Amino acid sequence: MNSIPYFTTFDLKKHFFKEDEAIEKLYTNNAENFFIAPFSAFKKQIKLPVPYYRRSVTQIYVVTKGAAKKRCNLNQVTIAAGQAHLWLQDQISAVDWLSDDIEGYFLHFSQEFILQSQHTTRVFEDFLPLNQYMESQAITLDSKTQQILVQNLERMHYMHIHNFSEKIIRSYLLAILYEINHLLPAQADHSTTTNKHSDLVHNFKKLLIENITKEQSVAFYSEKLNVSPNHLNKTVKSVTGKSTKTWINDVLLIGAKILLAQSELSINEIAYTLGFSDPSYFNRFFKKHTGISPFVYMNHKKD
């Protein structure tokens, strides 16, 4: 969806962190490729919520105390104490809340960083199932795995701020990734029927995000997925509790809110950007689903 901005590491720092000397020290010249910090280092400086964005890095949360709430594609996800969450690059994400007492680590890495090793050519394929699982939930760590992860993260953080070789950091990172991935089979539901339904919903959401500004009909998505509109709607509603049309409207509203709050486009231009041929219909659509006009929303968010 072209209304979702791509943020670099430094875009995020500029727009969503208070100016702070300690924060500046966390960002090295290589921060775009690899970054790690304890939540304690930035939780008081981040300006929440961070609205929907995309990034060209894979992100990992490991929470040992407190909790975080974020959105992954179109789902709300809570990462509680004793849980981890991995989110592959280019996916839609947002950060809603970090508890005051949150502890643990946040890190990100680029594809270039991880693929510099000859042993990692399949790493992103390996983590596609994990990423799909984490679209709607975090993964719970057993006590031994949490201990191992925290030890490795502490060591990686030390090596990062003291400019150790990237080869060494990368070896720790791979160990962390596969420790998390190892927990997936024990927690995922491998029922064939459930997986087929989940896959259909996952693919529907992916198509929705990619095509929402051009196509808003249920028939388009059912045809692309080779199922009937009725089957798609029943499956989506059984898995998510919402109909396909509600998902379509929700994604349009997400795009509208982002553009109204963050862009310099006029309301008419936003309507056309989102695929509405009639700006007056966009106004009615927005007011019907939010209770206020696009004009009121725009001015409130930009005050």
Backbone as CSV, one residue per row, in Angstrom:
resi,resn,N_x,N_y,N_z,CA_x,CA_y,CA_z,C_x,C_y,C_z
1,MET,0.856,-1.188,0.000,0.000,0.000,0.000,0.888,1.232,0.000
2,ASN,0.740,2.089,-1.033,1.694,3.172,-1.203,1.529,4.297,-0.191
3,SER,0.535,4.212,0.687,0.408,5.215,1.744,1.250,4.876,2.970
4,ILE,1.827,3.675,3.007,2.678,3.260,4.131,4.105,3.693,3.841
5,PRO,4.687,4.577,4.641,6.035,5.064,4.341,7.122,4.040,4.666
6,TYR,8.222,4.114,3.927,9.438,3.375,4.263,10.280,4.279,5.151
7,PHE,10.673,3.776,6.305,11.533,4.533,7.206,12.903,3.872,7.298
8,THR,13.939,4.664,7.152,15.275,4.187,7.496,15.431,4.259,9.012
9,THR,16.516,3.726,9.509,16.815,3.814,10.938,16.878,5.271,11.386
10,PHE,17.480,6.103,10.560,17.655,7.499,10.937,16.371,8.301,10.746
11,ASP,15.484,7.870,9.846,14.149,8.481,9.759,13.401,8.273,11.067
12,LEU,13.447,7.048,11.571,12.752,6.745,12.825,13.308,7.577,13.966
13,LYS,14.636,7.664,14.027,15.261,8.453,15.099,14.840,9.921,15.008
14,LYS,14.807,10.441,13.793,14.482,11.851,13.595,13.042,12.163,13.991
15,HIS,12.113,11.297,13.604,10.695,11.601,13.774,10.105,11.115,15.094
16,PHE,10.691,10.060,15.685,10.016,9.420,16.805,10.859,9.293,18.068
17,PHE,12.023,9.939,18.100,12.819,9.943,19.322,13.131,11.373,19.733
18,LYS,13.066,11.627,21.029,13.471,12.927,21.544,14.979,13.085,21.371
19,GLU,15.408,14.328,21.186,16.845,14.577,21.079,17.507,14.256,22.413
20,ASP,18.514,13.412,22.353,19.130,12.935,23.582,20.539,12.446,23.258
21,GLU,21.498,12.875,24.050,22.894,12.499,23.798,23.096,10.991,23.893
22,ALA,22.420,10.371,24.853,22.569,8.917,25.019,22.040,8.171,23.801
23,ILE,20.928,8.680,23.216,20.370,8.055,22.012,21.356,8.177,20.857
24,GLU,21.964,9.349,20.711,22.912,9.558,19.612,24.049,8.541,19.663
25,LYS,24.474,8.183,20.856,25.601,7.255,20.998,25.237,5.833,20.554
26,LEU,23.928,5.540,20.533,23.514,4.203,20.107,23.641,4.019,18.601
27,TYR,23.613,5.137,17.865,23.565,5.067,16.410,24.962,5.248,15.822
28,THR,25.500,4.183,15.281,26.805,4.221,14.627,26.582,4.400,13.130
29,ASN,27.682,4.527,12.394,27.579,4.663,10.940,26.961,3.421,10.303
30,ASN,27.052,2.301,11.008,26.541,1.051,10.454,25.160,0.705,11.001
31,ALA,24.505,1.655,11.652,23.228,1.359,12.306,22.147,0.929,11.328
32,GLU,22.283,1.302,10.069,21.284,0.891,9.084,21.357,-0.603,8.800
33,ASN,22.539,-1.185,8.944,22.720,-2.618,8.677,22.542,-3.478,9.924
34,PHE,22.953,-2.946,11.066,22.819,-3.710,12.309,22.704,-2.740,13.471
35,PHE,21.780,-3.068,14.394,21.560,-2.222,15.567,21.068,-3.106,16.696
36,ILE,21.579,-2.865,17.891,21.086,-3.577,19.071,21.169,-2.650,20.273
37,ALA,20.139,-2.688,21.118,20.134,-1.883,22.336,19.139,-2.475,23.320
38,PRO,19.413,-2.339,24.615,18.402,-2.736,25.600,17.252,-1.739,25.584
39,PHE,16.054,-2.194,25.892,14.905,-1.284,25.939,15.149,-0.131,26.908
40,SER,15.897,-0.408,27.967,16.154,0.625,28.976,16.892,1.829,28.394
41,ALA,17.591,1.633,27.272,18.383,2.712,26.690,17.539,3.723,25.929
42,PHE,16.322,3.325,25.512,15.554,4.263,24.696,14.067,4.338,25.033
43,LYS,13.590,3.554,25.996,12.136,3.506,26.221,11.557,4.845,26.665
44,LYS,12.340,5.704,27.328,11.823,6.994,27.777,11.960,8.081,26.711
45,GLN,12.743,7.790,25.668,12.968,8.791,24.623,12.075,8.596,23.402
46,ILE,11.497,7.412,23.237,10.678,7.154,22.065,9.312,7.805,22.211
47,LYS,8.840,8.435,21.134,7.541,9.116,21.124,6.511,8.179,20.493
48,LEU,5.650,7.639,21.329,4.663,6.657,20.877,3.287,7.301,20.734
49,PRO,2.429,6.739,19.872,2.676,5.560,19.037,3.455,5.909,17.773
50,VAL,4.174,4.918,17.254,4.814,5.029,15.941,3.840,4.425,14.937
51,PRO,3.309,5.225,14.002,2.281,4.713,13.085,2.854,3.716,12.084
52,TYR,1.972,3.130,11.297,2.382,2.112,10.339,3.540,2.593,9.460
53,TYR,4.505,1.710,9.254,5.648,1.977,8.393,6.180,0.647,7.865
54,ARG,7.062,0.736,6.897,7.832,-0.420,6.441,9.303,-0.126,6.660
55,ARG,10.086,-1.188,6.843,11.530,-1.030,6.960,12.225,-2.134,6.184
56,SER,13.424,-1.845,5.706,14.189,-2.836,4.948,15.125,-3.623,5.862
57,VAL,14.697,-3.817,7.116,15.465,-4.622,8.068,14.530,-5.587,8.779
58,THR,15.091,-6.687,9.242,14.360,-7.627,10.082,14.517,-7.191,11.533
59,GLN,13.419,-7.209,12.287,13.431,-6.722,13.665,13.163,-7.864,14.647
60,ILE,13.834,-7.818,15.774,13.628,-8.815,16.831,13.414,-8.102,18.160
61,TYR,12.359,-8.489,18.881,12.142,-8.081,20.263,12.350,-9.316,21.132
62,VAL,13.083,-9.160,22.222,13.126,-10.167,23.276,12.807,-9.445,24.580
63,VAL,11.660,-9.768,25.175,11.174,-9.057,26.362,11.345,-9.951,27.585
64,THR,12.034,-9.442,28.586,12.251,-10.205,29.819,11.405,-9.684,30.986
65,LYS,10.907,-8.460,30.853,10.040,-7.879,31.884,9.151,-6.841,31.201
66,GLY,7.924,-6.661,31.723,7.015,-5.713,31.117,6.425,-6.263,29.831
67,ALA,6.098,-5.367,28.893,5.469,-5.807,27.649,5.564,-4.711,26.597
68,ALA,5.350,-5.115,25.343,5.267,-4.195,24.213,4.031,-4.551,23.402
69,LYS,3.432,-3.547,22.782,2.310,-3.790,21.878,2.644,-3.172,20.533
70,LYS,2.528,-3.982,19.474,2.796,-3.488,18.137,1.770,-4.053,17.186
71,ARG,1.807,-3.578,15.958,0.941,-4.121,14.917,1.820,-4.668,13.804
72,CYS,1.447,-5.837,13.328,2.205,-6.520,12.292,1.259,-6.816,11.141
73,ASN,1.533,-6.187,9.989,0.571,-6.159,8.900,-0.753,-5.653,9.463
74,LEU,-1.755,-6.481,9.601,-3.050,-5.958,10.049,-3.476,-6.547,11.386
75,ASN,-2.533,-7.031,12.173,-2.844,-7.666,13.444,-2.200,-6.918,14.607
76,GLN,-2.870,-6.932,15.754,-2.278,-6.409,16.979,-1.557,-7.547,17.699
77,VAL,-0.322,-7.292,18.109,0.498,-8.315,18.746,1.040,-7.766,20.063
78,THR,0.881,-8.536,21.119,1.477,-8.198,22.413,2.671,-9.105,22.652
79,ILE,3.810,-8.508,23.020,5.007,-9.281,23.377,5.208,-9.108,24.863
80,ALA,4.925,-10.161,25.610,4.966,-10.107,27.079,6.313,-10.619,27.589
81,ALA,6.511,-10.505,28.889,7.741,-11.002,29.506,7.912,-12.486,29.192
82,GLY,9.136,-12.852,28.809,9.406,-14.248,28.471,9.019,-14.606,27.055
83,GLN,8.848,-13.588,26.196,8.492,-13.839,24.809,9.444,-13.126,23.856
84,ALA,9.462,-13.614,22.622,10.264,-13.002,21.563,9.380,-12.797,20.343
85,HIS,9.787,-11.855,19.521,9.041,-11.591,18.291,10.015,-11.218,17.183
86,LEU,9.863,-11.870,16.032,10.686,-11.598,14.856,9.780,-11.124,13.734
87,TRP,10.215,-10.087,13.002,9.419,-9.544,11.913,10.326,-9.251,10.729
88,LEU,10.115,-9.976,9.623,10.987,-9.860,8.470,10.856,-8.498,7.789
89,GLN,11.879,-8.147,7.046,11.939,-6.859,6.355,10.774,-6.671,5.382
90,ASP,10.452,-5.419,5.130,9.445,-4.980,4.162,8.005,-5.258,4.595
91,GLN,7.810,-5.795,5.787,6.461,-6.004,6.292,5.952,-4.717,6.948
92,ILE,4.648,-4.566,6.999,4.067,-3.391,7.661,4.106,-3.584,9.177
93,SER,4.530,-2.542,9.866,4.659,-2.614,11.322,4.280,-1.278,11.935
94,ALA,3.933,-1.305,13.206,3.683,-0.093,13.982,3.950,-0.428,15.438
95,VAL,4.358,0.562,16.214,4.613,0.360,17.649,3.621,1.213,18.420
96,ASP,2.766,0.563,19.187,1.711,1.280,19.911,2.120,1.663,21.332
97,TRP,2.868,0.786,21.997,3.055,0.982,23.448,4.217,0.138,23.950
98,LEU,4.986,0.715,24.868,5.984,-0.012,25.657,5.676,0.269,27.123
99,SER,5.615,-0.747,27.938,5.346,-0.523,29.355,6.526,0.199,29.998
100,ASP,6.239,0.944,31.055,7.295,1.704,31.727,8.397,0.803,32.283
101,ASP,8.038,-0.430,32.615,9.015,-1.322,33.228,9.623,-2.316,32.244
102,ILE,9.459,-2.060,30.937,9.936,-3.030,29.958,11.453,-3.210,30.031
103,GLU,11.867,-4.465,29.964,13.283,-4.818,29.914,13.469,-5.890,28.847
104,GLY,14.690,-5.968,28.361,15.003,-6.908,27.303,15.785,-6.196,26.221
105,TYR,15.721,-6.711,24.996,16.513,-6.155,23.910,15.696,-5.998,22.633
106,PHE,16.067,-4.963,21.885,15.578,-4.785,20.527,16.786,-4.824,19.603
107,LEU,16.651,-5.503,18.464,17.718,-5.444,17.467,17.111,-5.507,16.081
108,HIS,17.881,-5.008,15.118,17.496,-5.190,13.719,18.735,-5.447,12.885
109,PHE,18.521,-6.057,11.724,19.630,-6.323,10.811,19.103,-6.323,9.382
110,SER,19.958,-5.931,8.459,19.586,-5.900,7.047,19.887,-7.243,6.405
111,GLN,19.307,-7.443,5.251,19.585,-8.663,4.488,21.061,-8.724,4.125
112,GLU,21.638,-7.579,3.773,23.052,-7.547,3.402,23.939,-7.994,4.560
113,PHE,23.561,-7.569,5.777,24.366,-7.917,6.940,24.394,-9.432,7.164
114,ILE,23.224,-10.066,7.108,23.163,-11.485,7.422,23.675,-12.344,6.276
115,LEU,23.556,-11.880,5.035,23.927,-12.705,3.891,25.395,-12.582,3.512
116,GLN,26.158,-11.862,4.294,27.593,-11.785,4.019,28.308,-13.096,4.340
117,SER,27.639,-13.954,5.076,28.204,-15.270,5.377,27.756,-16.274,4.327
118,GLN,28.655,-17.134,3.880,28.325,-18.139,2.873,27.343,-19.176,3.398
119,HIS,27.152,-19.224,4.703,26.275,-20.229,5.303,24.842,-19.728,5.482
120,THR,24.530,-18.528,5.009,23.221,-17.959,5.320,22.370,-17.675,4.086
121,THR,22.655,-18.327,2.980,21.914,-18.028,1.754,20.446,-18.404,1.865
122,ARG,20.075,-19.316,2.766,18.688,-19.746,2.908,18.015,-19.186,4.158
123,VAL,18.682,-18.276,4.840,18.201,-17.886,6.153,16.795,-17.279,6.096
124,PHE,16.498,-16.451,5.085,15.178,-15.823,5.047,14.092,-16.822,4.675
125,GLU,14.421,-17.791,3.836,13.467,-18.869,3.563,13.180,-19.660,4.830
126,ASP,14.214,-19.894,5.627,14.047,-20.655,6.867,13.064,-19.984,7.817
127,PHE,13.015,-18.650,7.784,12.219,-17.939,8.773,10.873,-17.452,8.262
128,LEU,10.504,-17.802,7.034,9.177,-17.435,6.537,8.049,-18.031,7.380
129,PRO,8.106,-19.329,7.752,7.033,-19.866,8.610,6.961,-19.165,9.967
130,LEU,8.128,-18.835,10.525,8.156,-18.141,11.810,7.543,-16.757,11.685
131,ASN,7.863,-16.068,10.600,7.308,-14.738,10.382,5.784,-14.800,10.243
132,GLN,5.284,-15.812,9.539,3.839,-15.951,9.378,3.170,-16.213,10.726
133,TYR,3.808,-17.064,11.548,3.287,-17.344,12.885,3.228,-16.070,13.720
134,MET,4.274,-15.232,13.585,4.379,-14.043,14.420,3.586,-12.860,13.887
135,GLU,2.883,-13.054,12.784,2.006,-12.010,12.282,0.886,-11.714,13.271
136,SER,0.552,-12.682,14.106,-0.552,-12.487,15.042,-0.180,-12.752,16.497
137,GLN,1.054,-13.165,16.774,1.428,-13.499,18.153,2.933,-13.565,18.309
138,ALA,3.387,-13.383,19.536,4.789,-13.592,19.863,4.999,-15.059,20.206
139,ILE,6.243,-15.450,20.356,6.547,-16.839,20.694,7.093,-16.894,22.118
140,THR,6.614,-17.838,22.887,7.003,-17.947,24.298,8.293,-18.738,24.432
141,LEU,9.200,-18.200,25.233,10.508,-18.824,25.440,10.478,-19.679,26.695
142,ASP,11.041,-20.877,26.617,11.248,-21.623,27.856,12.401,-20.965,28.606
143,SER,12.538,-21.271,29.879,13.508,-20.562,30.730,14.942,-20.721,30.237
144,LYS,15.284,-21.913,29.739,16.652,-22.147,29.267,16.936,-21.342,28.004
145,THR,15.984,-21.327,27.079,16.173,-20.564,25.846,16.271,-19.074,26.152
146,GLN,15.417,-18.578,27.062,15.494,-17.164,27.424,16.862,-16.823,28.008
147,GLN,17.371,-17.683,28.854,18.689,-17.452,29.446,19.766,-17.387,28.363
148,ILE,19.705,-18.308,27.411,20.691,-18.336,26.327,20.578,-17.068,25.476
149,LEU,19.352,-16.691,25.140,19.155,-15.500,24.303,19.671,-14.245,24.988
150,VAL,19.337,-14.078,26.255,19.763,-12.879,26.969,21.290,-12.822,27.066
151,GLN,21.919,-13.935,27.342,23.390,-13.963,27.395,23.993,-13.570,26.050
152,ASN,23.440,-14.127,24.972,23.950,-13.802,23.642,23.686,-12.340,23.278
153,LEU,22.509,-11.837,23.634,22.183,-10.449,23.339,23.079,-9.486,24.112
154,GLU,23.319,-9.792,25.367,24.222,-8.953,26.164,25.612,-8.924,25.538
155,ARG,26.061,-10.087,25.102,27.397,-10.163,24.489,27.426,-9.423,23.148
156,MET,26.379,-9.586,22.344,26.301,-8.881,21.058,26.297,-7.369,21.257
157,HIS,25.553,-6.914,22.259,25.496,-5.473,22.530,26.881,-4.955,22.900
158,TYR,27.579,-5.676,23.739,28.946,-5.283,24.122,29.853,-5.232,22.892
159,MET,29.779,-6.254,22.062,30.640,-6.312,20.874,30.289,-5.201,19.890
160,HIS,29.005,-4.897,19.785,28.573,-3.862,18.843,29.105,-2.490,19.247
161,ILE,28.957,-2.121,20.510,29.396,-0.788,20.931,30.915,-0.681,21.020
162,HIS,31.605,-1.833,21.050,33.070,-1.817,21.083,33.682,-2.202,19.740
163,ASN,32.859,-2.149,18.691,33.336,-2.321,17.311,34.054,-3.641,17.061
164,PHE,33.490,-4.731,17.588,34.027,-6.052,17.276,33.751,-6.374,15.800
165,SER,34.414,-7.379,15.303,34.214,-7.811,13.922,32.755,-8.197,13.676
166,GLU,32.231,-7.793,12.522,30.860,-8.164,12.164,30.708,-9.685,12.033
167,LYS,31.764,-10.372,11.666,31.692,-11.833,11.536,31.326,-12.482,12.867
168,ILE,31.901,-11.958,13.956,31.610,-12.518,15.274,30.170,-12.198,15.665
169,ILE,29.764,-10.946,15.462,28.382,-10.547,15.793,27.394,-11.374,14.990
170,ARG,27.694,-11.604,13.727,26.801,-12.364,12.861,26.634,-13.800,13.355
171,SER,27.672,-14.374,13.891,27.568,-15.748,14.402,26.632,-15.815,15.612
172,TYR,26.692,-14.803,16.473,25.772,-14.740,17.613,24.336,-14.524,17.120
173,LEU,24.191,-13.664,16.125,22.867,-13.377,15.584,22.228,-14.630,15.003
174,LEU,22.982,-15.390,14.244,22.438,-16.621,13.668,22.018,-17.597,14.758
175,ALA,22.816,-17.681,15.818,22.475,-18.575,16.931,21.141,-18.157,17.562
176,ILE,20.938,-16.844,17.727,19.689,-16.333,18.301,18.507,-16.657,17.389
177,LEU,18.691,-16.428,16.108,17.611,-16.694,15.152,17.172,-18.157,15.184
178,TYR,18.133,-19.045,15.209,17.760,-20.461,15.160,17.273,-20.978,16.509
179,GLU,17.691,-20.341,17.598,17.126,-20.694,18.908,15.633,-20.358,18.934
180,ILE,15.271,-19.180,18.403,13.863,-18.790,18.360,13.093,-19.701,17.407
181,ASN,13.670,-19.947,16.246,13.000,-20.766,15.241,12.759,-22.190,15.729
182,HIS,13.652,-22.682,16.575,13.546,-24.049,17.100,12.273,-24.238,17.926
183,LEU,11.761,-23.145,18.502,10.567,-23.243,19.337,9.283,-23.330,18.523
184,LEU,9.337,-23.008,17.255,8.117,-22.933,16.454,7.355,-24.249,16.345
185,PRO,7.980,-25.378,16.019,7.190,-26.609,15.835,6.384,-27.009,17.056
186,ALA,6.902,-26.731,18.227,6.202,-27.130,19.448,4.978,-26.266,19.714
187,GLN,4.947,-25.050,19.146,3.863,-24.130,19.462,2.872,-23.955,18.330
188,ALA,3.287,-24.213,17.091,2.393,-23.998,15.953,1.416,-25.147,15.815
189,ASP,0.208,-24.843,15.379,-0.813,-25.851,15.123,-0.582,-26.415,13.722
190,HIS,-0.308,-27.696,13.637,0.011,-28.298,12.351,-1.182,-29.001,11.730
191,SER,-2.368,-28.755,12.209,-3.567,-29.302,11.587,-3.636,-28.847,10.133
192,THR,-3.821,-29.800,9.227,-3.842,-29.480,7.799,-4.929,-28.476,7.475
193,THR,-6.120,-28.692,8.027,-7.234,-27.785,7.759,-6.940,-26.390,8.285
194,THR,-6.451,-26.312,9.520,-6.130,-25.014,10.115,-5.073,-24.298,9.303
195,ASN,-4.041,-25.027,8.875,-2.980,-24.402,8.097,-3.495,-23.884,6.761
196,LYS,-4.390,-24.651,6.101,-4.949,-24.197,4.831,-5.744,-22.911,5.016
197,HIS,-6.534,-22.863,6.076,-7.317,-21.660,6.361,-6.403,-20.484,6.687
198,SER,-5.399,-20.735,7.522,-4.469,-19.668,7.904,-3.692,-19.167,6.701
199,ASP,-3.276,-20.086,5.829,-2.541,-19.686,4.625,-3.410,-18.822,3.719
200,LEU,-4.682,-19.198,3.568,-5.584,-18.421,2.722,-5.747,-17.006,3.277
201,VAL,-5.941,-16.901,4.586,-6.105,-15.585,5.209,-4.818,-14.773,5.082
202,HIS,-3.690,-15.418,5.308,-2.394,-14.741,5.177,-2.222,-14.194,3.763
203,ASN,-2.529,-15.005,2.765,-2.373,-14.580,1.373,-3.374,-13.486,1.010
204,PHE,-4.576,-13.567,1.577,-5.565,-12.508,1.364,-5.043,-11.179,1.907
205,LYS,-4.504,-11.179,3.121,-3.992,-9.947,3.719,-2.838,-9.383,2.904
206,LYS,-1.969,-10.260,2.430,-0.823,-9.826,1.628,-1.308,-9.159,0.331
207,LEU,-2.249,-9.814,-0.356,-2.812,-9.230,-1.574,-3.516,-7.907,-1.284
208,LEU,-4.194,-7.847,-0.161,-4.929,-6.648,0.218,-3.988,-5.459,0.382
209,ILE,-2.905,-5.671,1.071,-1.935,-4.606,1.296,-1.317,-4.147,-0.018
210,GLU,-1.067,-5.099,-0.917,-0.413,-4.780,-2.181,-1.348,-4.104,-3.184
211,ASN,-2.654,-4.361,-3.091,-3.574,-3.929,-4.145,-4.675,-2.970,-3.706
212,ILE,-4.716,-2.600,-2.426,-5.860,-1.888,-1.881,-6.169,-0.581,-2.605
213,THR,-5.144,0.128,-3.099,-5.408,1.405,-3.756,-5.949,1.234,-5.169
214,LYS,-5.886,-0.002,-5.681,-6.392,-0.263,-7.032,-7.658,-1.104,-7.023
215,GLU,-7.797,-1.980,-6.046,-8.912,-2.926,-6.027,-9.529,-3.005,-4.638
216,GLN,-10.845,-2.753,-4.554,-11.533,-2.849,-3.271,-12.706,-3.832,-3.303
217,SER,-12.773,-4.676,-4.332,-13.880,-5.635,-4.425,-13.454,-7.003,-3.895
218,VAL,-14.367,-7.660,-3.190,-14.103,-9.011,-2.686,-13.849,-9.961,-3.853
219,ALA,-14.550,-9.752,-4.959,-14.421,-10.633,-6.119,-13.001,-10.646,-6.669
220,PHE,-12.340,-9.496,-6.664,-10.955,-9.437,-7.155,-10.054,-10.355,-6.347
221,TYR,-10.163,-10.300,-5.014,-9.280,-11.082,-4.154,-9.617,-12.571,-4.195
222,SER,-10.879,-12.892,-4.269,-11.248,-14.311,-4.355,-10.768,-14.917,-5.668
223,GLU,-10.851,-14.135,-6.749,-10.369,-14.636,-8.048,-8.863,-14.859,-8.012
224,LYS,-8.131,-13.918,-7.422,-6.674,-14.056,-7.318,-6.289,-15.275,-6.484
225,LEU,-7.111,-15.623,-5.515,-6.815,-16.727,-4.601,-7.468,-18.037,-5.046
226,ASN,-8.156,-18.001,-6.191,-8.774,-19.202,-6.763,-9.804,-19.848,-5.835
227,VAL,-10.589,-19.010,-5.166,-11.692,-19.503,-4.339,-12.911,-18.636,-4.631
228,SER,-14.065,-19.089,-4.220,-15.270,-18.278,-4.409,-15.307,-17.148,-3.386
229,PRO,-15.998,-16.051,-3.702,-16.129,-14.964,-2.714,-16.738,-15.451,-1.400
230,ASN,-17.703,-16.360,-1.485,-18.349,-16.875,-0.278,-17.367,-17.671,0.580
231,HIS,-16.552,-18.532,-0.075,-15.569,-19.328,0.672,-14.523,-18.420,1.322
232,LEU,-14.063,-17.429,0.572,-13.072,-16.501,1.124,-13.638,-15.781,2.340
233,ASN,-14.856,-15.295,2.220,-15.461,-14.554,3.328,-15.648,-15.440,4.557
234,LYS,-16.151,-16.667,4.346,-16.343,-17.587,5.477,-15.025,-17.908,6.166
235,THR,-13.981,-18.151,5.364,-12.676,-18.498,5.933,-12.074,-17.326,6.695
236,VAL,-12.093,-16.157,6.084,-11.532,-14.966,6.727,-12.273,-14.671,8.032
237,LYS,-13.596,-14.786,7.998,-14.373,-14.482,9.203,-14.135,-15.522,10.292
238,SER,-13.978,-16.797,9.910,-13.768,-17.842,10.923,-12.411,-17.699,11.590
239,VAL,-11.417,-17.253,10.843,-10.055,-17.126,11.389,-9.867,-15.813,12.131
240,THR,-10.425,-14.714,11.597,-10.147,-13.385,12.153,-11.312,-12.761,12.906
241,GLY,-12.521,-13.270,12.681,-13.699,-12.668,13.301,-14.255,-11.480,12.536
242,LYS,-13.621,-11.136,11.392,-14.077,-10.006,10.587,-14.285,-10.471,9.145
243,SER,-15.248,-9.885,8.463,-15.520,-10.236,7.073,-14.458,-9.657,6.150
244,THR,-14.416,-10.170,4.920,-13.459,-9.643,3.941,-13.720,-8.156,3.674
245,LYS,-14.994,-7.767,3.595,-15.307,-6.356,3.336,-14.859,-5.473,4.482
246,THR,-14.974,-5.956,5.709,-14.492,-5.177,6.855,-12.985,-4.995,6.789
247,TRP,-12.259,-6.065,6.391,-10.804,-5.951,6.231,-10.465,-4.909,5.167
248,ILE,-11.170,-4.942,4.048,-10.915,-3.978,2.977,-11.126,-2.555,3.486
249,ASN,-12.232,-2.325,4.183,-12.506,-0.989,4.731,-11.466,-0.581,5.758
250,ASP,-11.056,-1.520,6.602,-10.068,-1.204,7.639,-8.733,-0.786,7.037
251,VAL,-8.304,-1.487,5.978,-7.026,-1.155,5.357,-7.108,0.204,4.651
252,LEU,-8.232,0.492,4.019,-8.418,1.817,3.429,-8.345,2.911,4.494
253,LEU,-8.943,2.653,5.651,-8.911,3.635,6.732,-7.504,3.828,7.279
254,ILE,-6.744,2.733,7.379,-5.356,2.856,7.831,-4.583,3.773,6.891
255,GLY,-4.719,3.524,5.589,-4.033,4.368,4.612,-4.494,5.803,4.677
256,ALA,-5.795,6.000,4.831,-6.334,7.356,4.907,-5.782,8.097,6.125
257,LYS,-5.771,7.452,7.263,-5.299,8.098,8.490,-3.823,8.461,8.403
258,ILE,-3.025,7.570,7.807,-1.594,7.858,7.662,-1.384,9.069,6.763
259,LEU,-2.059,9.095,5.622,-1.880,10.210,4.690,-2.416,11.516,5.264
260,LEU,-3.549,11.464,5.944,-4.108,12.677,6.538,-3.210,13.239,7.629
261,ALA,-2.539,12.350,8.375,-1.711,12.784,9.498,-0.294,13.159,9.092
262,GLN,0.241,12.513,8.039,1.671,12.644,7.777,2.031,13.282,6.444
263,SER,1.116,13.284,5.475,1.480,13.789,4.150,1.082,15.253,3.998
264,GLU,1.557,15.860,2.909,1.186,17.232,2.583,0.132,17.264,1.479
265,LEU,-0.438,16.107,1.163,-1.454,16.031,0.129,-2.764,16.658,0.605
266,SER,-3.526,17.183,-0.338,-4.865,17.671,-0.009,-5.798,16.478,0.184
267,ILE,-6.965,16.729,0.749,-7.931,15.644,0.971,-8.362,15.031,-0.361
268,ASN,-8.564,15.855,-1.376,-8.920,15.323,-2.697,-7.805,14.437,-3.244
269,GLU,-6.556,14.879,-3.099,-5.414,14.089,-3.582,-5.300,12.770,-2.832
270,ILE,-5.583,12.799,-1.532,-5.554,11.572,-0.739,-6.631,10.604,-1.214
271,ALA,-7.803,11.140,-1.505,-8.892,10.297,-2.007,-8.475,9.590,-3.286
272,TYR,-7.876,10.327,-4.225,-7.446,9.722,-5.489,-6.304,8.722,-5.258
273,THR,-5.393,9.043,-4.349,-4.276,8.146,-4.039,-4.772,6.804,-3.532
274,LEU,-5.849,6.832,-2.761,-6.399,5.606,-2.187,-7.354,4.867,-3.127
275,GLY,-7.536,5.399,-4.326,-8.364,4.701,-5.295,-9.812,5.138,-5.349
276,PHE,-10.162,6.204,-4.649,-11.529,6.736,-4.713,-11.631,7.657,-5.926
277,SER,-12.579,7.401,-6.808,-12.746,8.254,-7.986,-13.514,9.527,-7.652
278,ASP,-14.221,9.514,-6.534,-15.042,10.658,-6.123,-14.643,11.092,-4.711
279,PRO,-13.976,12.247,-4.560,-13.565,12.706,-3.227,-14.723,12.846,-2.242
280,SER,-15.905,13.178,-2.740,-17.044,13.315,-1.825,-17.427,11.961,-1.233
281,TYR,-17.268,10.906,-2.030,-17.538,9.566,-1.497,-16.496,9.193,-0.445
282,PHE,-15.223,9.585,-0.690,-14.179,9.353,0.316,-14.540,10.047,1.618
283,ASN,-15.034,11.280,1.547,-15.434,12.012,2.759,-16.532,11.276,3.511
284,ARG,-17.519,10.784,2.770,-18.627,10.060,3.409,-18.140,8.746,4.008
285,PHE,-17.273,8.049,3.272,-16.718,6.783,3.743,-15.949,6.992,5.052
286,PHE,-15.089,7.996,5.085,-14.260,8.240,6.265,-15.118,8.613,7.466
287,LYS,-16.101,9.494,7.240,-16.947,9.926,8.361,-17.812,8.781,8.875
288,LYS,-18.279,7.924,7.969,-19.105,6.786,8.375,-18.343,5.865,9.319
289,HIS,-17.066,5.652,9.048,-16.286,4.669,9.809,-15.523,5.269,10.991
290,THR,-15.389,6.583,11.039,-14.640,7.196,12.145,-15.480,8.157,12.973
291,GLY,-16.569,8.628,12.414,-17.407,9.580,13.131,-17.017,11.024,12.928
292,ILE,-15.897,11.274,12.233,-15.473,12.655,11.954,-15.063,12.763,10.493
293,SER,-14.997,13.981,9.991,-14.625,14.196,8.595,-13.109,14.099,8.423
294,PRO,-12.645,13.834,7.209,-11.190,13.844,6.959,-10.554,15.182,7.329
295,PHE,-11.259,16.281,7.091,-10.732,17.613,7.400,-10.469,17.761,8.898
296,VAL,-11.440,17.354,9.714,-11.279,17.446,11.175,-10.134,16.550,11.637
297,TYR,-10.059,15.336,11.110,-8.999,14.401,11.494,-7.622,14.982,11.125
298,MET,-7.502,15.503,9.922,-6.234,16.050,9.456,-5.767,17.191,10.357
299,ASN,-6.650,18.118,10.648,-6.256,19.281,11.455,-5.942,18.885,12.899
300,HIS,-6.673,17.917,13.436,-6.411,17.467,14.797,-5.031,16.816,14.896
301,LYS,-4.690,15.996,13.916,-3.417,15.276,13.956,-2.231,16.175,13.683
302,LYS,-2.454,17.268,12.981,-1.333,18.153,12.616,-1.225,19.377,13.504
303,ASP,-2.095,19.465,14.513,-2.007,20.587,15.449,-0.741,20.492,16.296
